[in-house]
Amino acid sequence: SMKAAVENMSEDLNREVEKLAEGQTRVEAEQETQMRRIEANRKGMEQRAKQAEARTEEMEHRLGVEVKRVRDEVGAQREGIENRIDALDEAHHETHAALEQNTSDSIERQQILDVKLKRL
């Protein structure tokens, strides 16, 4: 009966070892699953980060293009305004010169009329 008791203890220990081995296998499988999830999440986050970086670069490029377009447009408007100011200045000078000429002509005519009137 001592032999039977030892055999029972041996069987109990073997069952315990099997349970522990099954538990260890289960834990390892869960760890492996978790590691795969973590790796998948890491890859997903890296992909999202790359996409965000690409979108940021594209946005920076678009903003740069837009800023250049606005600068060019402002430059063209400034040039147009400067050209109009130059044209107005030129017209002003021409008008002023014509006015001076008309005044000079008027004075000359008045002098001629004065001389003619004195002769009368």
C-alpha positions as CSV (number, residue, x, y, z in Angstrom):
1,S,0.0,0.0,0.0
2,M,3.0,2.2,0.3
3,K,3.6,1.5,-3.3
4,A,0.0,2.5,-4.1
5,A,0.4,5.7,-2.2
6,V,3.6,6.5,-4.0
7,E,2.0,5.7,-7.4
8,N,-0.9,8.0,-6.4
9,M,1.4,10.8,-5.5
10,S,3.4,10.2,-8.7
11,E,0.2,10.4,-10.7
12,D,-0.9,13.6,-8.9
13,L,2.5,15.1,-9.5
14,N,2.4,14.2,-13.2
15,R,-1.1,15.7,-13.5
16,E,0.2,18.9,-11.8
17,V,3.2,19.0,-14.1
18,E,0.9,18.5,-17.1
19,K,-1.4,21.4,-15.8
20,L,1.6,23.6,-15.3
21,A,2.9,22.7,-18.8
22,E,-0.5,23.5,-20.3
23,G,-0.7,26.8,-18.3
24,Q,2.9,27.7,-19.5
25,T,1.9,26.9,-23.1
26,R,-1.2,29.0,-22.8
27,V,0.7,31.9,-21.2
28,E,3.4,31.7,-24.0
29,A,0.6,31.7,-26.6
30,E,-1.0,34.7,-25.0
31,Q,2.3,36.5,-24.9
32,E,3.0,35.7,-28.5
33,T,-0.5,37.0,-29.5
34,Q,0.1,40.2,-27.5
35,M,3.6,40.6,-29.1
36,R,2.0,40.3,-32.6
37,R,-0.7,42.9,-31.6
38,I,2.0,45.2,-30.3
39,E,4.0,44.8,-33.5
40,A,0.9,45.3,-35.6
41,N,0.0,48.5,-33.6
42,R,3.6,49.7,-33.9
43,K,3.6,49.2,-37.7
44,G,0.2,50.9,-37.9
45,M,1.4,53.9,-35.9
46,E,4.6,54.1,-38.0
47,Q,2.4,54.1,-41.2
48,R,0.1,56.8,-39.8
49,A,3.1,58.8,-38.8
50,K,4.6,58.5,-42.3
51,Q,1.3,59.5,-43.8
52,A,1.0,62.5,-41.5
53,E,4.5,63.5,-42.4
54,A,3.7,63.2,-46.1
55,R,0.5,65.2,-45.7
56,T,2.5,67.8,-43.8
57,E,5.1,68.1,-46.5
58,E,2.4,68.3,-49.2
59,M,0.6,71.0,-47.2
60,E,3.9,72.9,-46.7
61,H,4.5,72.6,-50.5
62,R,1.0,73.8,-51.3
63,L,1.3,76.7,-48.8
64,G,4.7,77.6,-50.4
65,V,3.2,77.6,-53.8
66,E,0.2,79.7,-52.6
67,V,2.5,82.2,-50.9
68,K,4.6,82.5,-54.1
69,R,1.4,83.0,-56.1
70,V,0.2,85.7,-53.7
71,R,3.6,87.4,-53.7
72,D,3.6,87.3,-57.5
73,E,0.1,88.7,-57.7
74,V,0.9,91.5,-55.2
75,G,4.1,92.3,-57.2
76,A,2.1,92.5,-60.4
77,Q,-0.5,94.7,-58.8
78,R,2.2,96.9,-57.3
79,E,3.9,97.2,-60.7
80,G,0.5,98.1,-62.3
81,I,-0.1,100.7,-59.7
82,E,3.4,102.1,-60.1
83,N,2.9,102.3,-63.9
84,R,-0.4,104.1,-63.4
85,I,1.2,106.6,-61.0
86,D,4.0,107.2,-63.5
87,A,1.4,107.7,-66.3
88,L,-0.5,110.1,-64.0
89,D,2.7,112.0,-63.2
90,E,3.5,112.3,-66.9
91,A,0.0,113.4,-67.7
92,H,0.2,116.0,-64.9
93,H,3.5,117.3,-66.2
94,E,2.1,117.5,-69.8
95,T,-1.0,119.3,-68.6
96,H,1.1,121.7,-66.5
97,A,3.4,122.4,-69.5
98,A,0.4,122.9,-71.8
99,L,-1.1,125.2,-69.2
100,E,2.1,127.2,-69.1
101,Q,2.3,127.3,-72.9
102,N,-1.4,128.5,-73.0
103,T,-0.6,131.1,-70.4
104,S,2.5,132.3,-72.3
105,D,0.5,132.3,-75.6
106,S,-2.3,134.2,-73.9
107,I,0.1,136.8,-72.6
108,E,1.7,137.2,-76.0
109,R,-1.6,137.6,-77.7
110,Q,-2.6,140.2,-75.0
111,Q,0.6,142.1,-75.7
112,I,0.0,142.0,-79.5
113,L,-3.6,143.2,-78.9
114,D,-2.3,146.0,-76.6
115,V,0.2,147.1,-79.3
116,K,-2.5,147.1,-81.9
117,L,-4.8,149.0,-79.6
118,K,-2.1,151.7,-79.0
119,R,-1.7,152.1,-82.7
120,L,-5.4,152.8,-83.1
